[in-house]
Amino acid sequence: MLRWFVGVPIATNPLILLDVLLVLCIAWGLMAVILMALQLWFGGYLDRTHLTGAAWVSGYVTLIFAAVFALAALLIQRNRYAALYRLEEGEAYCENLRVSPVPLGRAAFPRWRGYPIEDVSDPLRSVVKRVAWGDVHEVQSLEAMNVLLLRGRRGVLMRVYCPDAGTLGQARAFVGERLRAAGTSRS
């Protein structure tokens, strides 16, 4: 069994930023389609100015969503997001924790990958996620970020953030062994 705590950046984490960018693009597209549908419904026709207006309004709303995310990530979340990972014989366990802010120092900002933290004994809030090894079909290692992606039939089941390259190597070996034992590995 492997066990570790890791601090996870929010505002500077490329994986989280990609997710946010995807959501913003989808929101922009949906907003533009909804505005054009409303114009068709109430106005009866669409011309170039309506399309341009829908694109601009959608863009402004998307920028507002992006600003809200940035403010929440930088001012509210700060360094409060941590995770406890346990790789056990039957499953991968992740407990996402909201903790008191962890001081990082000036050299540590901006962080774009997980960083080591002390054990968390009293989180402000936590959410648990478990993934059975039988559900994992592939493991992808993002070494530059010290992250393992546990993939199933429908995409990423869990992101395993590691505080350093040594922990990443141990986790990769353990997961590979568990997948071979479960007979589900395709990597």
C-alpha positions as CSV (number, residue, x, y, z in Angstrom):
1,M,0.0,0.0,0.0
2,L,1.2,3.5,-0.8
3,R,-0.1,6.6,0.9
4,W,0.8,10.3,0.6
5,F,-0.6,13.8,0.9
6,V,-0.1,16.3,-1.8
7,G,-1.0,20.0,-2.4
8,V,-2.7,20.6,-5.7
9,P,-2.7,24.1,-7.3
10,I,-5.9,25.3,-8.8
11,A,-5.2,28.5,-10.7
12,T,-2.0,27.4,-12.3
13,N,-2.6,23.7,-12.8
14,P,-2.6,22.9,-16.6
15,L,-5.0,20.0,-16.2
16,I,-7.6,22.1,-14.4
17,L,-7.1,25.0,-16.8
18,L,-7.7,22.7,-19.8
19,D,-11.0,21.6,-18.1
20,V,-12.0,25.2,-17.5
21,L,-11.1,26.2,-21.1
22,L,-13.2,23.3,-22.4
23,V,-16.2,24.4,-20.3
24,L,-15.8,28.0,-21.4
25,C,-15.8,27.0,-25.0
26,I,-18.9,24.9,-24.6
27,A,-20.6,27.8,-22.7
28,W,-19.7,30.2,-25.4
29,G,-21.1,28.0,-28.1
30,L,-24.3,27.2,-26.2
31,M,-24.8,30.9,-25.4
32,A,-24.4,31.9,-29.0
33,V,-26.8,29.1,-30.2
34,I,-29.4,30.1,-27.5
35,L,-29.2,33.8,-28.5
36,M,-29.6,33.0,-32.2
37,A,-32.5,30.7,-31.4
38,L,-34.2,33.4,-29.4
39,Q,-33.7,35.9,-32.2
40,L,-35.3,33.4,-34.6
41,W,-38.2,32.7,-32.3
42,F,-39.0,36.4,-31.5
43,G,-37.7,38.2,-34.5
44,G,-38.4,35.6,-37.2
45,Y,-35.1,35.9,-39.1
46,L,-31.3,36.0,-38.6
47,D,-28.9,38.3,-40.4
48,R,-25.2,39.0,-40.1
49,T,-25.6,41.6,-37.3
50,H,-27.6,39.1,-35.2
51,L,-24.8,36.5,-35.6
52,T,-22.1,39.1,-34.7
53,G,-24.1,40.3,-31.7
54,A,-24.6,36.8,-30.4
55,A,-20.9,36.1,-30.8
56,W,-20.0,39.3,-28.9
57,V,-22.5,38.8,-26.1
58,S,-21.4,35.2,-25.7
59,G,-17.8,36.3,-25.6
60,Y,-18.5,38.8,-22.9
61,V,-20.4,36.3,-20.8
62,T,-17.6,33.8,-21.2
63,L,-15.0,36.4,-20.1
64,I,-17.1,37.0,-17.0
65,F,-17.2,33.3,-16.2
66,A,-13.3,33.2,-16.7
67,A,-12.9,36.2,-14.4
68,V,-15.1,34.5,-11.7
69,F,-13.0,31.4,-11.9
70,A,-9.7,33.4,-11.7
71,L,-11.0,35.3,-8.7
72,A,-12.3,32.2,-6.9
73,A,-9.1,30.3,-7.6
74,L,-6.7,33.1,-6.6
75,L,-8.5,34.8,-3.8
76,I,-10.8,32.2,-2.3
77,Q,-9.1,28.8,-2.9
78,R,-5.5,30.0,-2.6
79,N,-3.4,27.0,-1.4
80,R,-6.3,25.3,0.3
81,Y,-6.7,22.3,-2.0
82,A,-4.9,19.1,-1.0
83,A,-5.4,15.4,-1.6
84,L,-4.7,12.2,0.3
85,Y,-4.0,9.3,-2.0
86,R,-3.9,5.6,-1.0
87,L,-3.1,3.0,-3.5
88,E,-4.4,-0.3,-2.0
89,E,-4.6,-3.9,-3.1
90,G,-8.2,-3.5,-4.3
91,E,-8.6,0.1,-5.2
92,A,-7.2,3.6,-5.7
93,Y,-8.5,6.0,-3.0
94,C,-8.4,9.7,-3.2
95,E,-9.7,12.1,-0.6
96,N,-9.9,15.7,-1.8
97,L,-9.4,18.0,1.1
98,R,-10.0,21.7,1.7
99,V,-7.5,22.8,4.3
100,S,-6.2,25.9,5.9
101,P,-3.9,27.8,3.5
102,V,-0.5,26.1,3.2
103,P,2.4,28.7,3.1
104,L,4.5,28.2,0.1
105,G,6.9,31.1,0.0
106,R,7.7,33.3,-3.0
107,A,9.9,30.8,-4.8
108,A,7.0,28.3,-5.0
109,F,4.6,30.6,-6.9
110,P,3.3,29.9,-9.5
111,R,3.1,26.2,-9.0
112,W,1.8,24.1,-11.9
113,R,2.1,20.6,-10.4
114,G,1.5,18.9,-7.0
115,Y,3.8,19.8,-4.1
116,P,4.5,17.9,-0.8
117,I,2.6,18.9,2.3
118,E,2.5,17.6,5.8
119,D,-0.2,15.2,6.9
120,V,-3.6,16.8,7.2
121,S,-5.3,15.9,10.5
122,D,-8.3,18.2,10.4
123,P,-9.6,19.2,7.0
124,L,-12.3,21.9,6.6
125,R,-14.1,19.7,4.1
126,S,-13.4,16.5,2.2
127,V,-14.8,14.4,-0.6
128,V,-13.8,10.7,-1.2
129,K,-13.4,9.0,-4.5
130,R,-12.6,5.3,-5.0
131,V,-11.7,3.5,-8.2
132,A,-11.5,-0.3,-8.3
133,W,-8.5,-1.7,-10.3
134,G,-10.9,-3.8,-12.4
135,D,-12.4,-0.5,-13.8
136,V,-9.0,0.8,-14.8
137,H,-8.0,-0.2,-18.3
138,E,-5.0,2.0,-18.9
139,V,-2.6,4.2,-16.9
140,Q,-1.0,7.3,-18.5
141,S,2.0,9.0,-16.8
142,L,2.5,12.7,-17.2
143,E,6.0,12.9,-15.8
144,A,6.5,16.6,-16.3
145,M,3.6,17.2,-14.0
146,N,4.1,14.2,-11.6
147,V,0.6,12.9,-12.4
148,L,-0.9,9.5,-13.2
149,L,-4.1,9.4,-15.2
150,L,-6.2,6.2,-14.4
151,R,-8.3,5.7,-17.5
152,G,-11.4,3.5,-17.9
153,R,-13.8,2.8,-20.7
154,R,-15.2,6.3,-20.7
155,G,-12.1,8.5,-20.0
156,V,-10.2,9.5,-17.0
157,L,-11.4,7.9,-13.8
158,M,-8.9,9.6,-11.5
159,R,-6.0,11.9,-11.6
160,V,-3.3,10.8,-9.1
161,Y,-1.1,13.8,-8.2
162,C,2.3,12.9,-6.8
163,P,4.5,15.4,-4.8
164,D,7.7,14.3,-6.5
165,A,9.3,12.0,-9.1
166,G,10.1,9.3,-6.6
167,T,6.5,9.0,-5.5
168,L,5.4,9.0,-9.1
169,G,7.8,6.1,-9.9
170,Q,6.5,4.1,-6.9
171,A,2.9,4.8,-7.8
172,R,3.4,3.9,-11.5
173,A,5.1,0.5,-10.5
174,F,2.3,-0.2,-8.0
175,V,-0.5,0.6,-10.4
176,G,1.2,-1.5,-13.2
177,E,1.4,-4.4,-10.8
178,R,-2.3,-4.1,-9.7
179,L,-3.5,-3.8,-13.3
180,R,-1.5,-6.9,-14.3
181,A,-3.0,-8.8,-11.3
182,A,-6.5,-7.6,-12.3
183,G,-5.9,-8.5,-15.9
184,T,-7.3,-5.2,-17.2
185,S,-4.1,-3.5,-18.4
186,R,-3.8,-2.3,-22.0
187,S,-0.7,-0.2,-21.6
